[in-house]
Amino acid sequence: MKDRLLKHSGLWFLGILLAGCLALPLPSFGAEKRMVVDQLGRVVAVPVKVDRVVCLMHHGVDILIELGAADRLVGITRTWQKDLPAGITKICPALKKLPTPGGLNEVNMEELLRLKPDLVIVTHYAPKDMIQQMEDAGVPVLALALYKARYEEASRLNPKLKNPDQAYTEGMKEGITLLGEVLGVQPRAKALLDFTFKWRSLARARTAGIPRGDRTTCYMANPDLYTYGTGKYTGVIMDRAGGVNVAEGINGYAQVTMEQILLWNPQVIFVQDRYAKVAEQIRKDPTWGKVRAVRDRRVYLTPEYVKPWGHPCPESMALGELWMAKKLYPARFADIDIQPVVNEFYTRFYGIPYPGDD
């Protein structure tokens, strides 16, 4: 009798234990999760329905807004205000109120877990231990590179790419398609890619035949004499616009000297809109005044839709390459009014007309 009671009480306890386990928020299996491959080649189990996203990558924040998924953001990268144009707050005011549980290279796990994310998006060069820390806590992590390369280069901040144009072209298609699938917004992702590559092809078609010796030499000026060389999207946007990046001998993002810039003597200098003070300094500095671009008054502050950073964004491919080509070769693009194209992009994918100047 005693053995039977123990047996039944044991079964009763097991039943209670199982019932309790089923009530806990255990990781979902089967139909509730699916396997995807991120841009580091990692196989990631993500929920079928992703409603809460923490994005620790500023380019990813931008693209999620374009995909109509801004309302799913519950946390963003700590440096978003520095890394994204000021106009992004006009497009998505809610960003200003979102928690910032980490950055490109680090995460505060206590803050992150408090947000209960279904998915965390990180940049391709996020440290392995940062990714592992989140995955050990049961949080799916998706890495975005926006360029296509083997892991050795895909995981680097400054990759060495044999064909940067091809790498960024295919990587953009892959990255946006991946986000579209994960978020369940495939039609929107396709529309974004279709628009991007339709207008991107126009600039290339009119500049591809310009011999290298006849191309306009360009320099991208950042604070403290830093610039972008080979392996970054900057070289790609310049090339497709018909220019030559004078810093192409440098790999990645690096600091140069004024002496080197004077030797390069670029015909055009571009400055990103987020570094407007740099453009002012260049125009006023007597030393910079010796550079041909300054003498010829060809120092251009890019609109915020021209984002020639380390990675491209859809609007930079769709609009930025065309804008830059028009600046380098105005006669070749005299028939193109870029403003209606810009407004169409912003209206369709950001929900408002372009909020800045061209």
Secondary structure, DSSP 8 states (H G I E B T S, - for coil): -HHHHHHHHHHHHHHHHHHHHHHS-----GGGEEEEE-TTS-EEEEESS---EEEE-HHHHHHHHHTT-GGGEEEEBTTHHHHS-TTHHHH-GGGGGS---B-SS-B-HHHHHHT--SEEEEETTS-HHHHHHHHHTT--EEEE-SS---HHHHT-SS---SSHHHHHHHHHHHHHHHHHHHHT-HHHHHHHHHHHHHHHHHHHHHHTTS-GGGSEEEEEE-GGGEEE-BTSHHHHHHHHTTEEETTTTSBSEEE--HHHHHHH--SEEEE-GGGHHHHHHHHH-TTGGGSHHHHTT-EEE--TT---SSS--HHIIIIIHHHHHHHH-TTTTTT--HHHHHHHHHHHHTSS---S--
